[in-house]
Amino acid sequence: MAIRVDETPHQLTVLLFIRHAWVIAADVDVPRLDPLPEVGLSRIPETAAPAGWDARWRRAWKRAWDWYSVEEPDPTIHPTPEYIRAASQPGHALDPLIPPFWQADHGWEGIDVHAYNAWEMASSPRAYSRPRRNAAASPEPQSLAALIAAWESGLDTVVVLPYEGYFARRLTVRHLAVSAATRNEPVAYSRALRAAAGTTPPQATGES
């Protein structure tokens, strides 16, 4: 049994940071972030109207989630530097090996990179060591029975997001998204994995 845990889904976290820092897409179904980012010098760019940035963010958010539904990568293909550069070109189709990054289309304009990096480091599951987090030292072994059942249902990847409280969503047969708080609490994590094992996953989407 092999389960991959993506603790740093950068294509999603940078969009979560932008949404919070620029105060856009308020109606999109996104749980409260934990911890809330310190946005530093981040400001919505004046190179386009706020509505334009809002529309671009929504498109990027949907593509970031749709990426989980693309076909499995060819195991004979390896992401060489040339491959990565080609797959990261603006407007490139979704690639099974390289997720779609906001920066590929829009760069870092309006984003305080230091503030983003500090927030991503603080929100990493590995940073969940404060007593109030009640963090599990090894989350997967502590929820092993539920993990095996989820794996038998097709799960091979858990995506961890900096959301507050309990959050779990089966994205595809292979992918389950959970909050860091959920993964670090064995009872909650087992609940999420059991639900994943017993449900038919919907089409991956960034909006509900």
C-alpha positions in Angstrom: 0.0 0.0 0.0 1.4 3.4 -1.0 -0.4 6.7 -0.1 1.2 10.0 -1.1 0.5 13.0 1.1 0.9 16.4 -0.5 1.5 18.7 2.4 2.4 21.7 0.1 0.0 22.0 -2.8 1.5 25.2 -4.0 -0.9 25.7 -6.9 -3.7 25.9 -4.4 -2.0 27.7 -1.5 -0.8 30.7 -3.6 -4.4 31.1 -4.8 -5.7 31.0 -1.2 -3.2 33.6 -0.3 -4.1 35.9 -3.2 -7.9 35.6 -2.5 -7.3 36.7 1.1 -4.8 39.4 0.4 -6.7 41.0 -2.5 -10.1 40.5 -1.0 -11.6 38.9 -4.1 -14.0 36.0 -5.0 -15.7 36.3 -1.6 -18.6 34.1 -2.7 -16.5 31.1 -3.6 -16.9 28.3 -1.2 -13.6 28.3 0.6 -13.3 27.5 4.4 -11.6 30.0 6.7 -7.9 29.8 6.5 -5.8 28.7 9.5 -3.6 30.4 10.3 -4.8 33.6 8.6 -2.1 35.1 6.4 -0.2 38.2 7.2 -0.4 39.8 3.7 2.6 42.2 4.1 2.8 44.5 1.1 0.4 42.4 -1.1 -2.1 44.6 -3.0 -4.4 43.9 -5.9 -2.5 45.2 -9.0 -3.7 48.3 -10.7 -2.8 46.8 -14.1 -6.4 45.6 -14.4 -9.7 46.3 -12.8 -10.5 44.4 -9.6 -13.3 42.6 -11.5 -10.7 41.4 -14.1 -8.4 40.0 -11.4 -11.4 38.4 -9.8 -12.3 36.6 -13.0 -8.7 35.5 -13.6 -8.5 34.1 -10.0 -11.8 32.1 -10.5 -10.4 30.6 -13.7 -7.1 29.7 -12.0 -8.9 28.2 -9.0 -11.0 26.0 -11.2 -8.0 24.8 -13.2 -6.1 24.1 -10.1 -8.8 21.7 -8.9 -9.5 20.3 -12.4 -5.9 19.3 -12.6 -6.6 16.4 -10.2 -9.0 14.9 -12.8 -6.5 14.8 -15.7 -5.4 11.3 -16.8 -2.7 9.6 -14.8 0.8 10.5 -16.0 2.8 8.2 -18.3 5.3 6.5 -16.0 7.9 6.5 -18.8 7.9 10.3 -18.9 10.2 12.2 -16.5 9.9 15.9 -15.7 13.1 17.2 -17.1 13.9 20.9 -16.8 12.9 21.3 -20.5 9.6 19.4 -19.9 8.8 21.6 -16.9 9.5 24.8 -18.8 7.2 23.8 -21.6 4.4 22.7 -19.3 4.7 26.0 -17.4 4.2 28.2 -20.3 1.2 30.7 -20.1 -1.9 29.2 -21.5 -0.5 25.6 -21.6 -3.1 22.8 -21.4 -3.3 20.9 -18.1 -0.4 18.6 -17.8 -0.6 15.4 -15.7 2.9 16.0 -14.2 2.9 19.7 -13.6 0.0 21.5 -11.9 -1.1 24.9 -13.2 0.5 27.7 -11.3 -0.8 31.2 -11.1 2.7 32.5 -11.5 3.0 30.9 -15.0 0.3 33.2 -16.3 0.5 36.3 -14.0 3.9 36.2 -12.3 4.2 37.5 -8.7 2.6 41.0 -9.3 0.7 42.2 -6.3 2.0 39.3 -4.1 4.4 39.9 -1.2 6.6 36.8 -1.8 8.1 36.9 1.7 4.7 37.2 3.3 3.4 34.3 1.2 6.4 32.1 2.0 6.1 32.9 5.8 2.4 32.0 5.8 2.9 28.8 3.8 5.6 27.7 6.3 3.4 28.5 9.3 0.5 26.7 7.8 2.4 23.6 6.9 1.3 20.4 8.7 4.8 20.1 10.0 4.3 23.4 11.8 1.3 22.0 13.7 3.3 21.4 16.9 1.7 23.9 19.2 -0.3 22.2 22.1 -3.6 23.6 20.9 -3.2 21.8 17.6 -3.1 18.4 19.3 -1.0 17.2 16.4 -0.5 13.6 15.7 3.2 12.7 15.3 2.4 10.2 12.4 -1.2 10.8 11.2 -1.4 7.9 8.7 -0.4 5.0 11.1 -2.8 6.3 13.7 -5.7 6.0 11.2 -4.4 2.9 9.5 -7.6 0.8 9.3 -9.5 3.7 7.7 -6.6 4.5 5.5 -6.5 0.9 4.2 -10.2 1.0 3.4 -9.8 4.3 1.5 -6.8 2.9 -0.4 -8.8 -0.2 -1.4 -11.5 2.2 -2.8 -8.8 3.7 -5.1 -7.3 6.5 -3.0 -3.6 7.1 -3.5 -3.1 10.8 -2.7 -4.1 13.0 0.3 -4.0 16.8 -0.3 -3.6 18.8 2.9 -4.9 22.4 2.9 -4.6 25.2 5.5 -8.3 25.3 6.4 -9.8 25.8 9.9 -11.5 22.9 11.6 -12.8 19.7 10.0 -12.7 19.6 6.2 -12.7 16.6 3.9 -13.7 16.3 0.2 -13.1 13.4 -2.1 -11.9 15.0 -5.4 -11.5 12.0 -7.6 -11.2 8.2 -7.1 -7.5 8.8 -6.4 -7.5 12.1 -4.4 -8.9 13.2 -1.0 -8.5 16.8 0.2 -8.4 17.4 4.0 -7.6 20.3 6.3 -4.3 20.1 8.3 -6.5 20.1 11.4 -8.4 17.1 10.2 -5.3 15.1 9.3 -3.6 15.9 12.7 -6.6 14.6 14.7 -6.8 10.8 14.4 -10.5 10.6 15.1 -11.3 13.3 12.5 -8.8 11.8 10.0 -10.3 8.4 10.3 -13.8 9.9 9.8 -12.6 11.6 6.6 -11.0 8.4 5.3 -14.0 6.3 6.1 -16.3 8.7 4.3 -13.9 8.7 1.3 -14.0 4.9 1.2 -17.8 4.8 1.2 -18.7 7.5 -1.3 -18.6 8.0 -5.0 -16.4 11.0 -5.7 -17.8 14.0 -7.6 -16.0 15.8 -10.5 -13.1 17.8 -9.0 -14.0 21.4 -8.7 -13.0 24.6 -7.0 -16.5 25.8 -6.4 -19.6 24.1 -5.0 
